[in-house]
């Protein structure tokens, strides 16, 4: 780590300690400190190959950003939503990568099931009815977009930690890949983030069933990750020992994607 990196990290620690004393960490202040990460996101979003020296620099910056994000992450710290913030409703992002909105057609695709497999001792294959029969929680979440805006929704669903207790991941399962039927879309997370209390397999939104625009029959959502990490149209949750990529991660976006 360079002297400049050390100075930035020291300032982040100072900000975090102050935030803990106040009971809140100002995300905007942290983003201002992470100016290097802004350059990475911009070049990645533009799909810039750039000269080799630039790519080397961006790789180093990305690694530094991830170290800071991992240091800031705390499995016990929640992301609260102010009761004064209104849900985005129909303005909540309805993004998908397929040419048309993905819809599960049981007549041609069979019964939809969510599979939890990979490095687990007890693989699961759950129907929608079986998922709904598990303990369901409702949480208000921020949805943080990499472009800088934020939306709010009330999600109802099953905590991923509940499914993990049932599937019993092995000790080497350090990562989780979330796969969908949206034209092969997937993104992987570190297991610590996946097991955060606010990481949900979402079945309902804003008091009603989850609509296909937002990822039905089920989607992943957790406010500890940026929006593109939250896979919609979910079909498989695969615990894996080594980290892999993802739809946007393979296109230059930051892999960790923490908030």
C-alpha positions in Angstrom: 0.0 0.0 0.0 1.4 3.4 -1.0 1.7 6.4 1.4 -1.2 8.0 -0.4 -3.3 4.9 0.1 -2.5 4.9 3.8 -3.5 8.5 4.1 -6.9 7.8 2.4 -7.5 4.7 4.6 -6.6 6.7 7.7 -9.2 9.4 6.7 -11.8 6.6 6.1 -11.1 5.2 9.5 -11.5 8.7 11.0 -14.8 9.1 9.3 -16.0 5.7 10.3 -15.1 6.3 14.0 -16.9 9.6 13.9 -19.9 8.0 12.2 -20.1 5.3 14.9 -20.0 7.9 17.6 -22.9 9.7 15.9 -24.7 6.4 15.2 -24.5 6.9 11.4 -21.9 6.8 8.6 -22.5 9.4 5.9 -22.3 7.5 2.7 -21.8 10.6 0.6 -18.7 11.6 2.6 -17.3 8.1 2.1 -17.9 8.3 -1.6 -16.1 11.7 -1.7 -13.1 10.0 -0.1 -13.2 7.2 -2.7 -12.5 9.6 -5.6 -10.3 7.0 -7.2 -13.2 4.6 -7.4 -15.2 7.1 -9.4 -12.6 7.0 -12.2 -12.7 3.2 -12.2 -16.5 3.2 -12.4 -16.6 5.7 -15.2 -14.0 4.0 -17.4 -15.6 0.6 -16.7 -19.0 1.9 -17.6 -17.6 3.2 -20.9 -16.1 -0.2 -21.5 -12.7 1.5 -22.0 -9.9 -0.9 -22.8 -7.3 2.0 -22.4 -3.6 1.6 -22.5 -1.9 -1.1 -20.6 -0.6 1.3 -17.9 -4.1 2.6 -17.3 -5.5 -0.9 -17.0 -2.8 -1.7 -14.5 -3.6 1.4 -12.5 -7.4 0.6 -12.6 -6.7 -2.9 -11.4 -4.7 -1.6 -8.5 -7.3 1.0 -7.6 -10.1 -1.6 -7.8 -8.2 -3.8 -5.3 -7.7 -0.9 -3.0 -11.4 0.0 -3.1 -12.3 -3.6 -2.4 -10.0 -3.7 0.6 -11.6 -0.6 2.0 -15.2 -1.9 1.3 -14.4 -5.2 3.0 -12.9 -3.4 6.0 -16.1 -1.2 6.3 -18.5 -4.1 6.0 -20.0 -5.5 9.2 -22.4 -8.4 9.2 -24.2 -6.8 12.2 -24.6 -3.3 10.9 -27.9 -2.7 9.2 -28.8 -0.1 6.5 -31.8 1.8 8.0 -34.3 3.6 5.8 -35.8 6.8 7.2 -39.6 6.5 7.7 -39.9 9.9 5.9 -38.7 8.4 2.6 -41.4 7.2 0.3 -41.3 4.0 -1.7 -40.4 4.5 -5.3 -43.4 2.4 -6.4 -43.6 2.0 -10.2 -40.5 4.2 -10.6 -38.4 1.4 -9.0 -35.9 0.2 -11.6 -37.2 -2.6 -13.9 -34.1 -3.4 -15.7 -33.4 -6.7 -17.5 -30.8 -7.8 -20.2 -33.1 -9.9 -22.4 -34.8 -8.2 -25.4 -38.2 -8.7 -23.7 -39.3 -8.8 -20.0 -38.4 -12.4 -18.9 -41.5 -14.4 -17.9 -41.5 -17.9 -16.6 -43.8 -20.0 -18.7 -44.7 -23.2 -16.8 -46.3 -24.7 -19.9 -42.9 -24.8 -21.8 -40.4 -24.4 -18.9 -42.0 -26.6 -16.3 -42.6 -25.7 -12.7 -40.4 -22.9 -11.4 -38.1 -24.0 -8.6 -35.3 -22.3 -6.7 -32.3 -24.5 -6.4 -29.7 -24.0 -3.7 -26.6 -26.2 -4.5 -22.9 -26.4 -5.0 -20.7 -26.5 -1.9 -23.5 -27.5 0.4 -24.3 -30.6 2.4 -28.1 -30.6 1.8 -29.0 -29.2 -1.7 -32.5 -27.7 -1.9 -35.1 -27.5 -4.7 -38.0 -25.3 -3.6 -41.2 -24.5 -5.4 -42.7 -21.0 -4.9 -45.3 -22.5 -2.5 -42.5 -24.1 -0.5 -40.6 -20.8 -0.4 -43.6 -18.9 0.8 -44.1 -21.5 3.6 -40.8 -20.5 5.1 -40.5 -17.7 7.6 -41.1 -14.5 5.6 -39.9 -11.1 6.7 -40.7 -7.6 5.4 -37.9 -5.0 5.2 -37.7 -1.5 3.7 -34.5 -1.4 1.6 -32.5 1.2 -0.2 -31.6 0.3 -3.7 -28.3 1.9 -4.5 -27.5 2.4 -8.2 -23.9 2.6 -9.5 -25.0 5.7 -11.4 -25.5 7.5 -8.0 -29.3 7.6 -7.4 -31.2 5.7 -4.7 -34.7 4.2 -4.6 -36.7 2.7 -1.7 -39.0 -0.3 -1.7 -40.6 -2.5 1.0 -39.6 -6.1 0.2 -41.1 -9.3 1.6 -39.2 -12.5 1.4 -37.1 -15.2 2.9 -33.7 -14.3 4.4 -30.9 -16.0 2.5 -29.4 -17.0 5.9 -32.5 -19.1 6.4 -31.9 -21.0 3.1 -28.2 -21.3 4.0 -29.0 -22.9 7.4 -31.2 -25.4 5.5 -28.6 -26.2 2.8 -25.6 -26.2 5.2 -22.7 -24.7 3.1 -19.3 -26.4 3.5 -16.5 -24.5 5.3 -14.8 -23.7 2.0 -17.9 -22.0 0.5 -16.6 -18.5 0.5 -18.7 -17.2 -2.4 -22.2 -17.4 -3.7 -23.3 -17.2 -7.4 -26.9 -16.0 -8.0 -28.2 -17.2 -11.4 -31.3 -16.2 -13.3 -33.4 -17.0 -16.4 -32.9 -13.5 -17.7 -30.7 -14.5 -20.7 -28.1 -16.1 -18.4 -27.7 -13.1 -16.1 -25.8 -13.9 -12.9 -23.6 -12.1 -10.3 -21.6 -13.6 -7.4 -21.2 -12.3 -3.9 -18.9 -13.0 -1.0 -20.6 -15.3 1.5 -20.4 -12.7 4.4 -22.4 -10.2 2.4 -24.8 -12.9 1.2 -25.6 -13.9 4.8 -26.1 -10.3 6.0 -29.5 -10.0 7.8 -30.9 -7.8 5.1 -30.1 -10.1 2.2 -33.5 -11.4 1.0 -34.9 -13.7 -1.6 -37.7 -11.4 -2.5 -41.3 -12.7 -3.2 -43.3 -9.5 -2.6 -42.9 -5.7 -3.1 -44.7 -2.8 -1.5 -47.4 -5.1 0.0 -48.2 -7.0 -3.2 -46.8 -10.0 -5.1 -43.5 -9.3 -6.9 -44.3 -8.2 -10.4 -42.4 -9.6 -13.5 -41.0 -6.1 -14.1 -39.1 -6.4 -10.8 -37.9 -10.0 -11.1 -40.8 -12.4 -10.4 -41.2 -15.2 -9.3 -38.3 -14.4 -7.0 -35.3 -12.1 -6.9 -32.3 -11.3 -4.8 -32.0 -8.0 -2.9 -29.7 -6.7 -0.3 -28.8 -3.0 0.4 -25.2 -3.9 1.1 -24.6 -4.3 -2.6 -25.0 -2.0 -5.6 -28.1 -2.6 -7.7 -26.4 -4.6 -10.5 -25.3 -7.2 -8.0 -29.0 -8.0 -7.1 -30.0 -10.7 -9.5 -33.6 -10.7 -10.7 -35.6 -13.7 -12.1 -33.7 -16.0 -9.8 -33.4 -19.8 -10.4 -30.2 -21.0 -8.7 -28.1 -20.1 -5.7 -24.7 -21.8 -6.0 -22.2 -21.8 -3.1 -18.7 -22.0 -4.5 -15.2 -22.1 -3.0 -13.6 -19.7 -5.5 -14.9 -16.3 -6.7 -16.2 -16.0 -10.2 -17.5 -13.1 -12.2 -20.9 -11.9 -13.3 -22.8 -10.2 -16.1 -21.6 -6.7 -15.3 -18.5 -7.8 -13.4 -17.2 -9.4 -16.5 -17.8 -6.2 -18.4 -15.5 -4.1 -16.1 -17.7 -3.2 -13.3 -16.4 -3.6 -9.8 -16.8 -7.2 -8.6 -17.4 -6.5 -4.9 -19.9 -3.7 -5.5 -20.4 -2.9 -1.8 -22.3 0.1 -0.5 
